[in-house]
Amino acid sequence: MKIIKRLLGLDKVEENIKVAEQMLAEAEAKQKLAEEATSAAQEREELSKLTPKDRATRKKEPWVGVLNTHVNQDNVRNGFFELDWNDLFVLKLRQEGYGEDGDKDEEVVDRWFRELCANVVVDGDYGGPIQTGSIDIQSVKKNN
């Protein structure tokens, strides 16, 4: 059979077919890689156009952020933070025990934020009057 293929030149045809099939497979693999790279670049471009909240939501990650800080101009001790969050953040808070059945998302986030602020106060040792010490007036008078 090999002799007949050689005489007719079919062995060369078969070899050329194998080479062509290999080249086609390599071209298909390169095209697949190019398509994957294009898709990844398009995904990165789309993500770059999204807000941080939308980006996190698309990636299925919990997200919360401070949109603004409002301070009362007449009394700087009064003010509030304007927060925004995604549903995944509220779900995480509920899983961590901040929410009860029937609670609105705002209540769950508020409960968490109040605890966060309290922890900042405790961790920062801002929980009471600052002890600055005292001056011994009697010794100051004696030295004069």
N, CA, C and O atoms as CSV, one atom per row, in Angstrom:
chain,resi,resn,atom,element,x,y,z
A,1,MET,N,N,0.817,-1.175,0.000
A,1,MET,CA,C,0.000,0.000,0.000
A,1,MET,C,C,0.878,1.263,0.000
A,1,MET,O,O,0.576,2.239,-0.687
A,2,LYS,N,N,1.975,1.227,0.787
A,2,LYS,CA,C,2.867,2.376,0.847
A,2,LYS,C,C,3.508,2.644,-0.511
A,2,LYS,O,O,3.720,3.794,-0.896
A,3,ILE,N,N,3.810,1.578,-1.220
A,3,ILE,CA,C,4.459,1.724,-2.526
A,3,ILE,C,C,3.511,2.412,-3.509
A,3,ILE,O,O,3.923,3.270,-4.290
A,4,ILE,N,N,2.260,2.030,-3.459
A,4,ILE,CA,C,1.270,2.616,-4.371
A,4,ILE,C,C,1.101,4.106,-4.048
A,4,ILE,O,O,1.024,4.944,-4.947
A,5,LYS,N,N,1.046,4.414,-2.757
A,5,LYS,CA,C,0.899,5.816,-2.353
A,5,LYS,C,C,2.094,6.629,-2.829
A,5,LYS,O,O,1.956,7.769,-3.273
A,6,ARG,N,N,3.287,6.008,-2.727
A,6,ARG,CA,C,4.485,6.725,-3.174
A,6,ARG,C,C,4.467,6.927,-4.682
A,6,ARG,O,O,4.788,8.007,-5.178
A,7,LEU,N,N,4.092,5.887,-5.400
A,7,LEU,CA,C,4.051,5.977,-6.862
A,7,LEU,C,C,3.063,7.045,-7.325
A,7,LEU,O,O,3.335,7.785,-8.271
A,8,LEU,N,N,1.934,7.116,-6.662
A,8,LEU,CA,C,0.909,8.083,-7.050
A,8,LEU,C,C,1.124,9.451,-6.402
A,8,LEU,O,O,0.447,10.417,-6.757
A,9,GLY,N,N,2.056,9.539,-5.460
A,9,GLY,CA,C,2.321,10.795,-4.766
A,9,GLY,C,C,1.342,11.079,-3.637
A,9,GLY,O,O,1.290,12.192,-3.113
A,10,LEU,N,N,0.561,10.057,-3.263
A,10,LEU,CA,C,-0.431,10.245,-2.200
A,10,LEU,C,C,0.221,10.424,-0.840
A,10,LEU,O,O,-0.357,11.051,0.048
A,11,ASP,N,N,1.426,9.877,-0.668
A,11,ASP,CA,C,2.113,10.055,0.615
A,11,ASP,C,C,2.408,11.529,0.866
A,11,ASP,O,O,2.299,12.009,1.995
A,12,LYS,N,N,2.780,12.240,-0.191
A,12,LYS,CA,C,3.040,13.682,-0.068
A,12,LYS,C,C,1.734,14.430,0.200
A,12,LYS,O,O,1.704,15.377,0.985
A,13,VAL,N,N,0.664,14.001,-0.453
A,13,VAL,CA,C,-0.646,14.634,-0.236
A,13,VAL,C,C,-1.076,14.440,1.219
A,13,VAL,O,O,-1.531,15.386,1.863
A,14,GLU,N,N,-0.933,13.233,1.731
A,14,GLU,CA,C,-1.297,12.955,3.127
A,14,GLU,C,C,-0.445,13.775,4.092
A,14,GLU,O,O,-0.944,14.296,5.090
A,15,GLU,N,N,0.834,13.883,3.785
A,15,GLU,CA,C,1.726,14.681,4.634
A,15,GLU,C,C,1.314,16.151,4.589
A,15,GLU,O,O,1.293,16.821,5.621
A,16,ASN,N,N,0.987,16.654,3.399
A,16,ASN,CA,C,0.535,18.037,3.272
A,16,ASN,C,C,-0.784,18.263,4.030
A,16,ASN,O,O,-0.991,19.324,4.619
A,17,ILE,N,N,-1.652,17.280,4.008
A,17,ILE,CA,C,-2.928,17.370,4.738
A,17,ILE,C,C,-2.656,17.459,6.231
A,17,ILE,O,O,-3.272,18.272,6.920
A,18,LYS,N,N,-1.744,16.638,6.743
A,18,LYS,CA,C,-1.400,16.671,8.169
A,18,LYS,C,C,-0.823,18.029,8.561
A,18,LYS,O,O,-1.179,18.593,9.595
A,19,VAL,N,N,0.085,18.552,7.709
A,19,VAL,CA,C,0.684,19.853,7.984
A,19,VAL,C,C,-0.408,20.930,7.970
A,19,VAL,O,O,-0.428,21.812,8.828
A,20,ALA,N,N,-1.312,20.849,6.990
A,20,ALA,CA,C,-2.402,21.834,6.889
A,20,ALA,C,C,-3.327,21.743,8.108
A,20,ALA,O,O,-3.761,22.768,8.634
A,21,GLU,N,N,-3.629,20.524,8.555
A,21,GLU,CA,C,-4.478,20.342,9.738
A,21,GLU,C,C,-3.804,20.922,10.982
A,21,GLU,O,O,-4.459,21.551,11.813
A,22,GLN,N,N,-2.494,20.706,11.105
A,22,GLN,CA,C,-1.740,21.247,12.237
A,22,GLN,C,C,-1.729,22.773,12.191
A,22,GLN,O,O,-1.904,23.431,13.217
A,23,MET,N,N,-1.525,23.325,11.016
A,23,MET,CA,C,-1.528,24.783,10.874
A,23,MET,C,C,-2.915,25.350,11.202
A,23,MET,O,O,-3.023,26.402,11.833
A,24,LEU,N,N,-3.957,24.667,10.780
A,24,LEU,CA,C,-5.320,25.103,11.055
A,24,LEU,C,C,-5.594,25.072,12.565
A,24,LEU,O,O,-6.197,25.995,13.111
A,25,ALA,N,N,-5.151,24.016,13.224
A,25,ALA,CA,C,-5.338,23.911,14.677
A,25,ALA,C,C,-4.600,25.033,15.401
A,25,ALA,O,O,-5.128,25.617,16.347
A,26,GLU,N,N,-3.379,25.334,14.958
A,26,GLU,CA,C,-2.614,26.425,15.562
A,26,GLU,C,C,-3.296,27.767,15.324
A,26,GLU,O,O,-3.345,28.607,16.222
A,27,ALA,N,N,-3.819,27.970,14.123
A,27,ALA,CA,C,-4.512,29.224,13.802
A,27,ALA,C,C,-5.776,29.364,14.651
A,27,ALA,O,O,-6.084,30.453,15.135
A,28,GLU,N,N,-6.508,28.260,14.830
A,28,GLU,CA,C,-7.710,28.297,15.662
A,28,GLU,C,C,-7.365,28.603,17.117
A,28,GLU,O,O,-8.085,29.346,17.784
A,29,ALA,N,N,-6.270,28.034,17.608
A,29,ALA,CA,C,-5.838,28.299,18.987
A,29,ALA,C,C,-5.452,29.766,19.143
A,29,ALA,O,O,-5.798,30.392,20.145
A,30,LYS,N,N,-4.732,30.324,18.155
A,30,LYS,CA,C,-4.349,31.739,18.204
A,30,LYS,C,C,-5.583,32.632,18.147
A,30,LYS,O,O,-5.653,33.645,18.843
A,31,GLN,N,N,-6.553,32.258,17.320
A,31,GLN,CA,C,-7.778,33.054,17.220
A,31,GLN,C,C,-8.544,33.007,18.543
A,31,GLN,O,O,-9.086,34.022,18.981
A,32,LYS,N,N,-8.589,31.846,19.173
A,32,LYS,CA,C,-9.283,31.729,20.462
A,32,LYS,C,C,-8.602,32.609,21.510
A,32,LYS,O,O,-9.275,33.298,22.277
A,33,LEU,N,N,-7.259,32.588,21.543
A,33,LEU,CA,C,-6.528,33.443,22.479
A,33,LEU,C,C,-6.790,34.926,22.200
A,33,LEU,O,O,-6.953,35.719,23.127
A,34,ALA,N,N,-6.827,35.286,20.926
A,34,ALA,CA,C,-7.088,36.677,20.555
A,34,ALA,C,C,-8.493,37.090,20.973
A,34,ALA,O,O,-8.696,38.205,21.453
A,35,GLU,N,N,-9.465,36.197,20.795
A,35,GLU,CA,C,-10.842,36.490,21.201
A,35,GLU,C,C,-10.940,36.641,22.714
A,35,GLU,O,O,-11.640,37.528,23.203
A,36,GLU,N,N,-10.244,35.781,23.462
A,36,GLU,CA,C,-10.237,35.878,24.921
A,36,GLU,C,C,-9.592,37.183,25.383
A,36,GLU,O,O,-10.075,37.823,26.316
A,37,ALA,N,N,-8.494,37.575,24.724
A,37,ALA,CA,C,-7.821,38.824,25.083
A,37,ALA,C,C,-8.717,40.022,24.768
A,37,ALA,O,O,-8.772,40.978,25.542
A,38,THR,N,N,-9.405,39.973,23.653
A,38,THR,CA,C,-10.322,41.048,23.284
A,38,THR,C,C,-11.467,41.134,24.281
A,38,THR,O,O,-11.849,42.222,24.712
A,39,SER,N,N,-12.001,39.995,24.637
A,39,SER,CA,C,-13.101,39.961,25.612
A,39,SER,C,C,-12.654,40.504,26.965
A,39,SER,O,O,-13.383,41.263,27.603
A,40,ALA,N,N,-11.473,40.123,27.397
A,40,ALA,CA,C,-10.946,40.614,28.675
A,40,ALA,C,C,-10.719,42.126,28.619
A,40,ALA,O,O,-11.004,42.830,29.587
A,41,ALA,N,N,-10.216,42.620,27.512
A,41,ALA,CA,C,-9.996,44.064,27.360
A,41,ALA,C,C,-11.322,44.814,27.371
A,41,ALA,O,O,-11.428,45.886,27.968
A,42,GLN,N,N,-12.326,44.257,26.717
A,42,GLN,CA,C,-13.649,44.881,26.720
A,42,GLN,C,C,-14.240,44.894,28.132
A,42,GLN,O,O,-14.846,45.882,28.546
A,43,GLU,N,N,-14.064,43.812,28.856
A,43,GLU,CA,C,-14.553,43.732,30.245
A,43,GLU,C,C,-13.854,44.774,31.113
A,43,GLU,O,O,-14.503,45.450,31.912
A,44,ARG,N,N,-12.522,44.911,30.962
A,44,ARG,CA,C,-11.788,45.924,31.726
A,44,ARG,C,C,-12.275,47.327,31.387
A,44,ARG,O,O,-12.425,48.171,32.271
A,45,GLU,N,N,-12.519,47.570,30.109
A,45,GLU,CA,C,-12.996,48.890,29.691
A,45,GLU,C,C,-14.376,49.173,30.285
A,45,GLU,O,O,-14.633,50.274,30.771
A,46,GLU,N,N,-15.255,48.181,30.243
A,46,GLU,CA,C,-16.589,48.353,30.821
A,46,GLU,C,C,-16.500,48.599,32.327
A,46,GLU,O,O,-17.191,49.468,32.859
A,47,LEU,N,N,-15.648,47.831,33.013
A,47,LEU,CA,C,-15.491,48.010,34.461
A,47,LEU,C,C,-14.942,49.391,34.800
A,47,LEU,O,O,-15.326,49.981,35.810
A,48,SER,N,N,-14.043,49.910,33.958
A,48,SER,CA,C,-13.453,51.217,34.236
A,48,SER,C,C,-14.484,52.334,34.133
A,48,SER,O,O,-14.302,53.393,34.734
A,49,LYS,N,N,-15.551,52.120,33.391
A,49,LYS,CA,C,-16.593,53.124,33.225
A,49,LYS,C,C,-17.632,53.079,34.357
A,49,LYS,O,O,-18.445,53.993,34.492
A,50,LEU,N,N,-17.600,52.025,35.157
A,50,LEU,CA,C,-18.595,51.858,36.215
A,50,LEU,C,C,-18.193,52.608,37.479
A,50,LEU,O,O,-17.019,52.904,37.700
A,51,THR,N,N,-19.180,52.902,38.292
A,51,THR,CA,C,-18.908,53.461,39.612
A,51,THR,C,C,-18.325,52.356,40.482
A,51,THR,O,O,-18.492,51.180,40.161
A,52,PRO,N,N,-17.652,52.698,41.567
A,52,PRO,CA,C,-17.143,51.651,42.459
A,52,PRO,C,C,-18.247,50.708,42.946
A,52,PRO,O,O,-18.036,49.501,43.061
A,53,LYS,N,N,-19.414,51.265,43.225
A,53,LYS,CA,C,-20.544,50.435,43.676
A,53,LYS,C,C,-20.941,49.440,42.587
A,53,LYS,O,O,-21.089,48.249,42.860
A,54,ASP,N,N,-21.115,49.925,41.353
A,54,ASP,CA,C,-21.511,49.044,40.257
A,54,ASP,C,C,-20.432,48.008,39.950
A,54,ASP,O,O,-20.733,46.862,39.617
A,55,ARG,N,N,-19.164,48.428,40.068
A,55,ARG,CA,C,-18.052,47.503,39.829
A,55,ARG,C,C,-18.084,46.367,40.843
A,55,ARG,O,O,-17.953,45.198,40.480
A,56,ALA,N,N,-18.259,46.716,42.121
A,56,ALA,CA,C,-18.308,45.690,43.170
A,56,ALA,C,C,-19.521,44.783,42.983
A,56,ALA,O,O,-19.429,43.567,43.157
A,57,THR,N,N,-20.650,45.376,42.631
A,57,THR,CA,C,-21.865,44.586,42.430
A,57,THR,C,C,-21.684,43.610,41.283
A,57,THR,O,O,-22.092,42.452,41.374
A,58,ARG,N,N,-21.075,44.074,40.205
A,58,ARG,CA,C,-20.842,43.189,39.070
A,58,ARG,C,C,-19.924,42.037,39.455
A,58,ARG,O,O,-20.088,40.914,38.979
A,59,LYS,N,N,-18.946,42.329,40.329
A,59,LYS,CA,C,-18.007,41.292,40.774
A,59,LYS,C,C,-18.583,40.472,41.925
A,59,LYS,O,O,-17.914,39.591,42.465
A,60,LYS,N,N,-19.844,40.772,42.301
A,60,LYS,CA,C,-20.546,40.065,43.378
A,60,LYS,C,C,-19.822,40.235,44.722
A,60,LYS,O,O,-19.655,39.280,45.481
A,61,GLU,N,N,-19.396,41.485,44.995
A,61,GLU,CA,C,-18.705,41.815,46.237
A,61,GLU,C,C,-19.540,42.817,47.030
A,61,GLU,O,O,-20.148,43.713,46.444
A,62,PRO,N,N,-19.577,42.677,48.363
A,62,PRO,CA,C,-20.252,43.686,49.184
A,62,PRO,C,C,-19.523,45.022,49.059
A,62,PRO,O,O,-18.298,45.059,48.944
A,63,TRP,N,N,-20.289,46.126,49.082
A,63,TRP,CA,C,-19.689,47.452,48.948
A,63,TRP,C,C,-20.471,48.465,49.764
A,63,TRP,O,O,-21.702,48.452,49.770
A,64,VAL,N,N,-19.749,49.347,50.457
A,64,VAL,CA,C,-20.338,50.500,51.133
A,64,VAL,C,C,-19.355,51.648,50.969
A,64,VAL,O,O,-18.141,51.448,50.939
A,65,GLY,N,N,-19.898,52.850,50.863
A,65,GLY,CA,C,-19.033,54.012,50.707
A,65,GLY,C,C,-19.676,55.253,51.307
A,65,GLY,O,O,-20.898,55.346,51.419
A,66,VAL,N,N,-18.834,56.199,51.688
A,66,VAL,CA,C,-19.307,57.487,52.188
A,66,VAL,C,C,-19.418,58.421,50.984
A,66,VAL,O,O,-18.423,58.714,50.322
A,67,LEU,N,N,-20.632,58.881,50.711
A,67,LEU,CA,C,-20.847,59.788,49.585
A,67,LEU,C,C,-20.505,61.223,49.956
A,67,LEU,O,O,-19.950,61.976,49.155
A,68,ASN,N,N,-20.852,61.586,51.201
A,68,ASN,CA,C,-20.642,62.959,51.609
A,68,ASN,C,C,-20.638,63.029,53.129
A,68,ASN,O,O,-21.210,62.176,53.807
A,69,THR,N,N,-19.998,64.039,53.639
A,69,THR,CA,C,-20.008,64.331,55.067
A,69,THR,C,C,-20.653,65.699,55.229
A,69,THR,O,O,-20.191,66.682,54.650
A,70,HIS,N,N,-21.707,65.761,56.009
A,70,HIS,CA,C,-22.420,67.011,56.221
A,70,HIS,C,C,-22.134,67.508,57.637
A,70,HIS,O,O,-22.275,66.755,58.601
A,71,VAL,N,N,-21.733,68.767,57.762
A,71,VAL,CA,C,-21.440,69.366,59.059
A,71,VAL,C,C,-22.318,70.600,59.214
A,71,VAL,O,O,-22.423,71.418,58.301
A,72,ASN,N,N,-22.941,70.725,60.369
A,72,ASN,CA,C,-23.763,71.898,60.678
A,72,ASN,C,C,-22.822,73.091,60.841
A,72,ASN,O,O,-21.953,73.084,61.713
A,73,GLN,N,N,-22.993,74.100,60.017
A,73,GLN,CA,C,-22.104,75.269,60.050
A,73,GLN,C,C,-22.236,76.062,61.345
A,73,GLN,O,O,-21.284,76.706,61.785
A,74,ASP,N,N,-23.428,76.012,61.957
A,74,ASP,CA,C,-23.656,76.750,63.205
A,74,ASP,C,C,-23.135,75.991,64.419
A,74,ASP,O,O,-22.816,76.597,65.442
A,75,ASN,N,N,-23.048,74.680,64.311
A,75,ASN,CA,C,-22.570,73.867,65.423
A,75,ASN,C,C,-21.822,72.675,64.827
A,75,ASN,O,O,-22.439,71.686,64.433
A,76,VAL,N,N,-20.514,72.769,64.762
A,76,VAL,CA,C,-19.710,71.742,64.085
A,76,VAL,C,C,-19.752,70.390,64.790
A,76,VAL,O,O,-19.256,69.400,64.253
A,77,ARG,N,N,-20.330,70.337,65.972
A,77,ARG,CA,C,-20.478,69.048,66.660
A,77,ARG,C,C,-21.629,68.229,66.094
A,77,ARG,O,O,-21.780,67.052,66.422
A,78,ASN,N,N,-22.422,68.838,65.264
A,78,ASN,CA,C,-23.560,68.153,64.657
A,78,ASN,C,C,-23.308,67.946,63.171
A,78,ASN,O,O,-22.774,68.819,62.487
A,79,GLY,N,N,-23.694,66.799,62.696
A,79,GLY,CA,C,-23.541,66.492,61.281
A,79,GLY,C,C,-23.910,65.053,61.027
A,79,GLY,O,O,-24.360,64.344,61.927
A,80,PHE,N,N,-23.718,64.632,59.810
A,80,PHE,CA,C,-24.006,63.240,59.479
A,80,PHE,C,C,-23.239,62.840,58.229
A,80,PHE,O,O,-22.760,63.680,57.468
A,81,PHE,N,N,-23.140,61.539,58.046
A,81,PHE,CA,C,-22.505,60.963,56.866
A,81,PHE,C,C,-23.596,60.462,55.937
A,81,PHE,O,O,-24.594,59.894,56.381
A,82,GLU,N,N,-23.399,60.675,54.662
A,82,GLU,CA,C,-24.308,60.129,53.662
A,82,GLU,C,C,-23.647,58.888,53.083
A,82,GLU,O,O,-22.600,58.973,52.442
A,83,LEU,N,N,-24.272,57.726,53.316
A,83,LEU,CA,C,-23.709,56.451,52.888
A,83,LEU,C,C,-24.474,55.885,51.701
A,83,LEU,O,O,-25.645,56.202,51.489
A,84,ASP,N,N,-23.805,55.056,50.943
A,84,ASP,CA,C,-24.438,54.287,49.878
A,84,ASP,C,C,-23.886,52.872,49.972
A,84,ASP,O,O,-22.768,52.677,50.449
A,85,TRP,N,N,-24.646,51.890,49.529
A,85,TRP,CA,C,-24.235,50.487,49.635
A,85,TRP,C,C,-24.957,49.689,48.572
A,85,TRP,O,O,-25.914,50.160,47.958
A,86,ASN,N,N,-24.478,48.465,48.366
A,86,ASN,CA,C,-25.181,47.557,47.462
A,86,ASN,C,C,-25.900,46.479,48.284
A,86,ASN,O,O,-25.680,46.347,49.488
A,87,ASP,N,N,-26.750,45.726,47.616
A,87,ASP,CA,C,-27.536,44.696,48.300
A,87,ASP,C,C,-26.651,43.627,48.932
A,87,ASP,O,O,-27.003,43.057,49.965
A,88,LEU,N,N,-25.504,43.355,48.314
A,88,LEU,CA,C,-24.604,42.339,48.846
A,88,LEU,C,C,-24.030,42.763,50.196
A,88,LEU,O,O,-23.774,41.917,51.053
A,89,PHE,N,N,-23.825,44.070,50.392
A,89,PHE,CA,C,-23.341,44.558,51.680
A,89,PHE,C,C,-24.402,44.337,52.758
A,89,PHE,O,O,-24.092,43.887,53.860
A,90,VAL,N,N,-25.648,44.656,52.433
A,90,VAL,CA,C,-26.734,44.461,53.399
A,90,VAL,C,C,-26.887,42.978,53.718
A,90,VAL,O,O,-27.103,42.609,54.872
A,91,LEU,N,N,-26.776,42.136,52.707
A,91,LEU,CA,C,-26.861,40.696,52.931
A,91,LEU,C,C,-25.763,40.237,53.887
A,91,LEU,O,O,-26.019,39.446,54.795
A,92,LYS,N,N,-24.547,40.727,53.685
A,92,LYS,CA,C,-23.435,40.371,54.577
A,92,LYS,C,C,-23.722,40.842,56.000
A,92,LYS,O,O,-23.481,40.108,56.959
A,93,LEU,N,N,-24.237,42.069,56.138
A,93,LEU,CA,C,-24.564,42.567,57.478
A,93,LEU,C,C,-25.623,41.691,58.139
A,93,LEU,O,O,-25.517,41.375,59.324
A,94,ARG,N,N,-26.630,41.303,57.387
A,94,ARG,CA,C,-27.678,40.432,57.946
A,94,ARG,C,C,-27.071,39.093,58.389
A,94,ARG,O,O,-27.426,38.559,59.440
A,95,GLN,N,N,-26.159,38.565,57.582
A,95,GLN,CA,C,-25.501,37.302,57.934
A,95,GLN,C,C,-24.652,37.453,59.189
A,95,GLN,O,O,-24.470,36.492,59.936
A,96,GLU,N,N,-24.127,38.661,59.426
A,96,GLU,CA,C,-23.294,38.930,60.599
A,96,GLU,C,C,-24.136,39.323,61.816
A,96,GLU,O,O,-23.589,39.629,62.876
A,97,GLY,N,N,-25.459,39.316,61.667
A,97,GLY,CA,C,-26.330,39.543,62.808
A,97,GLY,C,C,-26.799,40.970,63.013
A,97,GLY,O,O,-27.322,41.285,64.082
A,98,TYR,N,N,-26.634,41.839,62.042
A,98,TYR,CA,C,-27.058,43.232,62.194
A,98,TYR,C,C,-28.524,43.444,61.850
A,98,TYR,O,O,-29.086,44.488,62.182
A,99,GLY,N,N,-29.144,42.495,61.204
A,99,GLY,CA,C,-30.526,42.679,60.794
A,99,GLY,C,C,-31.434,41.624,61.368
A,99,GLY,O,O,-31.020,40.508,61.681
A,100,GLU,N,N,-32.688,42.012,61.498
A,100,GLU,CA,C,-33.730,41.086,61.932
A,100,GLU,C,C,-34.800,41.069,60.861
A,100,GLU,O,O,-34.857,41.965,60.019
A,101,ASP,N,N,-35.648,40.053,60.890
A,101,ASP,CA,C,-36.719,39.969,59.905
A,101,ASP,C,C,-37.552,41.243,59.936
A,101,ASP,O,O,-37.939,41.717,61.004
A,102,GLY,N,N,-37.818,41.781,58.775
A,102,GLY,CA,C,-38.640,42.970,58.668
A,102,GLY,C,C,-37.863,44.273,58.711
A,102,GLY,O,O,-38.423,45.330,58.418
A,103,ASP,N,N,-36.585,44.225,59.069
A,103,ASP,CA,C,-35.786,45.451,59.091
A,103,ASP,C,C,-35.575,45.963,57.672
A,103,ASP,O,O,-35.335,45.188,56.746
A,104,LYS,N,N,-35.667,47.267,57.520
A,104,LYS,CA,C,-35.331,47.884,56.239
A,104,LYS,C,C,-33.816,47.897,56.099
A,104,LYS,O,O,-33.087,47.861,57.091
A,105,ASP,N,N,-33.354,47.948,54.861
A,105,ASP,CA,C,-31.911,47.986,54.605
A,105,ASP,C,C,-31.261,49.156,55.348
A,105,ASP,O,O,-30.172,49.015,55.905
A,106,GLU,N,N,-31.933,50.307,55.354
A,106,GLU,CA,C,-31.391,51.496,56.021
A,106,GLU,C,C,-31.174,51.241,57.510
A,106,GLU,O,O,-30.186,51.705,58.080
A,107,GLU,N,N,-32.086,50.511,58.142
A,107,GLU,CA,C,-31.961,50.209,59.571
A,107,GLU,C,C,-30.774,49.293,59.829
A,107,GLU,O,O,-30.048,49.468,60.808
A,108,VAL,N,N,-30.580,48.323,58.956
A,108,VAL,CA,C,-29.472,47.376,59.103
A,108,VAL,C,C,-28.141,48.119,58.979
A,108,VAL,O,O,-27.234,47.925,59.788
A,109,VAL,N,N,-28.037,48.967,57.964
A,109,VAL,CA,C,-26.795,49.716,57.746
A,109,VAL,C,C,-26.580,50.699,58.892
A,109,VAL,O,O,-25.452,50.870,59.355
A,110,ASP,N,N,-27.633,51.338,59.349
A,110,ASP,CA,C,-27.508,52.287,60.459
A,110,ASP,C,C,-27.018,51.587,61.721
A,110,ASP,O,O,-26.171,52.118,62.438
A,111,ARG,N,N,-27.546,50.400,61.994
A,111,ARG,CA,C,-27.122,49.637,63.171
A,111,ARG,C,C,-25.626,49.324,63.090
A,111,ARG,O,O,-24.899,49.452,64.075
A,112,TRP,N,N,-25.176,48.910,61.897
A,112,TRP,CA,C,-23.756,48.616,61.694
A,112,TRP,C,C,-22.913,49.881,61.847
A,112,TRP,O,O,-21.870,49.856,62.500
A,113,PHE,N,N,-23.364,50.993,61.244
A,113,PHE,CA,C,-22.578,52.220,61.261
A,113,PHE,C,C,-22.455,52.777,62.681
A,113,PHE,O,O,-21.399,53.272,63.073
A,114,ARG,N,N,-23.528,52.692,63.434
A,114,ARG,CA,C,-23.467,53.154,64.825
A,114,ARG,C,C,-22.449,52.335,65.622
A,114,ARG,O,O,-21.677,52.887,66.406
A,115,GLU,N,N,-22.455,51.026,65.419
A,115,GLU,CA,C,-21.483,50.186,66.126
A,115,GLU,C,C,-20.067,50.497,65.670
A,115,GLU,O,O,-19.143,50.536,66.483
A,116,LEU,N,N,-19.894,50.718,64.376
A,116,LEU,CA,C,-18.583,51.080,63.839
A,116,LEU,C,C,-18.079,52.367,64.483
A,116,LEU,O,O,-16.926,52.446,64.908
A,117,CYS,N,N,-18.940,53.367,64.551
A,117,CYS,CA,C,-18.546,54.646,65.161
A,117,CYS,C,C,-18.210,54.462,66.635
A,117,CYS,O,O,-17.239,55.040,67.124
A,118,ALA,N,N,-18.995,53.669,67.343
A,118,ALA,CA,C,-18.726,53.413,68.760
A,118,ALA,C,C,-17.375,52.729,68.926
A,118,ALA,O,O,-16.623,53.045,69.848
A,119,ASN,N,N,-17.068,51.794,68.035
A,119,ASN,CA,C,-15.773,51.109,68.103
A,119,ASN,C,C,-14.620,52.060,67.827
A,119,ASN,O,O,-13.551,51.930,68.424
A,120,VAL,N,N,-14.825,53.008,66.932
A,120,VAL,CA,C,-13.785,53.998,66.653
A,120,VAL,C,C,-13.529,54.824,67.905
A,120,VAL,O,O,-12.380,55.117,68.240
A,121,VAL,N,N,-14.592,55.196,68.591
A,121,VAL,CA,C,-14.440,55.982,69.818
A,121,VAL,C,C,-13.696,55.179,70.868
A,121,VAL,O,O,-12.768,55.690,71.496
A,122,VAL,N,N,-14.085,53.940,71.066
A,122,VAL,CA,C,-13.446,53.103,72.086
A,122,VAL,C,C,-11.992,52.823,71.716
A,122,VAL,O,O,-11.100,52.947,72.556
A,123,ASP,N,N,-11.756,52.447,70.465
A,123,ASP,CA,C,-10.387,52.134,70.033
A,123,ASP,C,C,-9.493,53.370,70.048
A,123,ASP,O,O,-8.288,53.264,70.275
A,124,GLY,N,N,-10.076,54.532,69.808
A,124,GLY,CA,C,-9.309,55.761,69.788
A,124,GLY,C,C,-9.207,56.408,71.146
A,124,GLY,O,O,-8.603,57.472,71.284
A,125,ASP,N,N,-9.793,55.779,72.158
A,125,ASP,CA,C,-9.766,56.282,73.519
A,125,ASP,C,C,-10.363,57.689,73.598
A,125,ASP,O,O,-9.844,58.566,74.288
A,126,TYR,N,N,-11.476,57.879,72.867
A,126,TYR,CA,C,-12.173,59.154,72.902
A,126,TYR,C,C,-13.415,59.064,73.787
A,126,TYR,O,O,-14.325,59.884,73.661
A,127,GLY,N,N,-13.457,58.096,74.661
A,127,GLY,CA,C,-14.661,57.812,75.422
A,127,GLY,C,C,-14.888,58.669,76.643
A,127,GLY,O,O,-15.930,58.520,77.282
A,128,GLY,N,N,-14.008,59.534,77.001
A,128,GLY,CA,C,-14.228,60.331,78.195
A,128,GLY,C,C,-13.376,61.569,78.182
A,128,GLY,O,O,-12.689,61.860,77.202
A,129,PRO,N,N,-13.425,62.303,79.283
A,129,PRO,CA,C,-12.633,63.538,79.335
A,129,PRO,C,C,-11.143,63.225,79.280
A,129,PRO,O,O,-10.687,62.196,79.779
A,130,ILE,N,N,-10.420,64.107,78.682
A,130,ILE,CA,C,-8.969,63.940,78.561
A,130,ILE,C,C,-8.332,64.390,79.869
A,130,ILE,O,O,-8.591,65.496,80.342
A,131,GLN,N,N,-7.515,63.549,80.441
A,131,GLN,CA,C,-6.825,63.861,81.691
A,131,GLN,C,C,-5.509,64.566,81.343
A,131,GLN,O,O,-4.565,63.953,80.843
A,132,THR,N,N,-5.481,65.860,81.621
A,132,THR,CA,C,-4.282,66.629,81.273
A,132,THR,C,C,-3.377,66.834,82.475
A,132,THR,O,O,-2.307,67.432,82.355
A,133,GLY,N,N,-3.797,66.342,83.630
A,133,GLY,CA,C,-3.003,66.554,84.840
A,133,GLY,C,C,-3.466,67.816,85.550
A,133,GLY,O,O,-4.460,68.428,85.157
A,134,SER,N,N,-2.748,68.203,86.589
A,134,SER,CA,C,-3.127,69.407,87.331
A,134,SER,C,C,-1.872,70.172,87.728
A,134,SER,O,O,-0.778,69.613,87.802
A,135,ILE,N,N,-2.056,71.433,87.974
A,135,ILE,CA,C,-0.948,72.287,88.383
A,135,ILE,C,C,-1.061,72.517,89.893
A,135,ILE,O,O,-2.139,72.831,90.397
A,136,ASP,N,N,0.035,72.363,90.597
A,136,ASP,CA,C,0.063,72.610,92.046
A,136,ASP,C,C,0.302,74.099,92.258
A,136,ASP,O,O,1.437,74.576,92.240
A,137,ILE,N,N,-0.798,74.821,92.460
A,137,ILE,CA,C,-0.717,76.278,92.604
A,137,ILE,C,C,0.087,76.679,93.836
A,137,ILE,O,O,0.770,77.702,93.810
A,138,GLN,N,N,0.022,75.901,94.910
A,138,GLN,CA,C,0.739,76.251,96.143
A,138,GLN,C,C,2.230,76.298,95.906
A,138,GLN,O,O,2.902,77.198,96.410
A,139,SER,N,N,2.779,75.332,95.135
A,139,SER,CA,C,4.205,75.347,94.882
A,139,SER,C,C,4.596,76.496,93.955
A,139,SER,O,O,5.699,77.032,94.064
A,140,VAL,N,N,3.702,76.875,93.049
A,140,VAL,CA,C,3.994,78.000,92.169
A,140,VAL,C,C,4.069,79.290,92.989
A,140,VAL,O,O,4.940,80.129,92.760
A,141,LYS,N,N,3.135,79.444,93.958
A,141,LYS,CA,C,3.134,80.646,94.809
A,141,LYS,C,C,4.387,80.727,95.664
A,141,LYS,O,O,4.929,81.813,95.866
A,142,LYS,N,N,4.853,79.591,96.167
A,142,LYS,CA,C,6.038,79.581,97.042
A,142,LYS,C,C,7.281,80.017,96.285
A,142,LYS,O,O,8.159,80.677,96.842
A,143,ASN,N,N,7.352,79.642,95.005
A,143,ASN,CA,C,8.538,79.965,94.209
A,143,ASN,C,C,8.597,81.436,93.785
A,143,ASN,O,O,9.638,81.909,93.328
A,144,ASN,N,N,7.516,82.136,93.933
A,144,ASN,CA,C,7.498,83.564,93.532
A,144,ASN,C,C,7.986,84.446,94.596
A,144,ASN,O,O,8.032,85.663,94.416
